[in-house]
Amino acid sequence: MNSNRWNLPVPVRDGQDIVFEIRSVRHAAEFLILHWPDSDRGSWKHLAAQIACLDVLESEREPEHARRAFVEAAKAAGILAEG
């Protein structure tokens, strides 16, 4: 599981303005399912990030692949917390 950790966490805000520091593929997958804003749930980037996480968890891709997809989805959803 440690091999799926990211070197740099991705800070994102949930619907109640709580900042989460996403540090691994597993944590990203959980956030995508449990905390993703309803207004963006099911968007192309949201689904692409879920697929990227699954690909990594199934050892088909490198963790950075999921991180890039998660960051793009968070930007599109307007929940990426800067700094």
C-alpha positions as CSV (number, residue, x, y, z in Angstrom):
1,M,0.0,0.0,0.0
2,N,2.9,2.4,0.7
3,S,3.9,2.2,-2.9
4,N,0.6,4.0,-3.8
5,R,1.5,7.0,-1.6
6,W,2.2,10.3,-3.4
7,N,5.3,12.4,-2.7
8,L,3.1,15.6,-2.6
9,P,-0.3,15.6,-1.1
10,V,-3.3,17.1,-3.0
11,P,-5.3,19.6,-0.8
12,V,-9.0,19.6,-1.6
13,R,-12.1,21.1,0.1
14,D,-15.2,19.2,0.8
15,G,-18.7,20.8,0.7
16,Q,-18.3,22.1,4.3
17,D,-15.0,23.9,3.5
18,I,-12.9,21.3,5.3
19,V,-9.5,20.8,3.7
20,F,-8.4,17.2,3.2
21,E,-4.8,16.4,2.4
22,I,-5.1,13.5,-0.1
23,R,-1.8,11.5,0.2
24,S,-2.5,8.2,-1.6
25,V,-4.4,6.5,-4.4
26,R,-6.6,4.8,-1.8
27,H,-7.4,8.0,-0.1
28,A,-8.2,9.7,-3.4
29,A,-10.5,6.8,-4.4
30,E,-12.4,7.2,-1.1
31,F,-12.7,10.9,-1.5
32,L,-14.0,10.5,-5.0
33,I,-16.7,8.2,-3.8
34,L,-17.6,9.7,-0.4
35,H,-16.9,13.4,-0.5
36,W,-17.0,14.5,-4.1
37,P,-19.4,17.4,-4.6
38,D,-22.8,16.4,-6.0
39,S,-22.7,19.2,-8.6
40,D,-19.7,17.5,-10.3
41,R,-20.3,13.8,-9.5
42,G,-20.4,11.8,-12.6
43,S,-18.6,14.3,-14.8
44,W,-16.1,13.1,-17.3
45,K,-13.1,14.1,-15.1
46,H,-14.6,12.7,-12.0
47,L,-15.1,9.3,-13.7
48,A,-11.6,9.5,-15.3
49,A,-10.1,10.0,-11.9
50,Q,-12.0,7.0,-10.5
51,I,-10.8,4.8,-13.3
52,A,-7.2,6.1,-12.9
53,C,-7.3,5.1,-9.2
54,L,-8.6,1.7,-10.0
55,D,-5.9,1.2,-12.6
56,V,-3.3,1.9,-10.0
57,L,-4.9,-0.2,-7.3
58,E,-5.0,-3.1,-9.8
59,S,-1.2,-2.5,-10.5
60,E,-1.8,-1.5,-14.1
61,R,-0.4,2.1,-13.8
62,E,1.9,4.2,-11.6
63,P,0.5,6.2,-8.7
64,E,1.4,9.5,-10.4
65,H,-1.2,8.6,-13.1
66,A,-4.0,8.7,-10.5
67,R,-2.6,11.8,-8.9
68,R,-2.6,13.7,-12.2
69,A,-6.2,12.6,-12.9
70,F,-7.3,13.5,-9.4
71,V,-5.8,17.0,-9.6
72,E,-7.5,17.6,-12.9
73,A,-10.8,16.5,-11.6
74,A,-10.4,18.6,-8.4
75,K,-9.6,21.7,-10.5
76,A,-12.6,21.1,-12.8
77,A,-14.9,20.7,-9.7
78,G,-13.5,23.9,-8.1
79,I,-12.4,22.1,-4.9
80,L,-8.6,22.2,-5.3
81,A,-7.3,24.1,-2.3
82,E,-4.3,26.2,-3.2
83,G,-1.3,26.2,-0.9
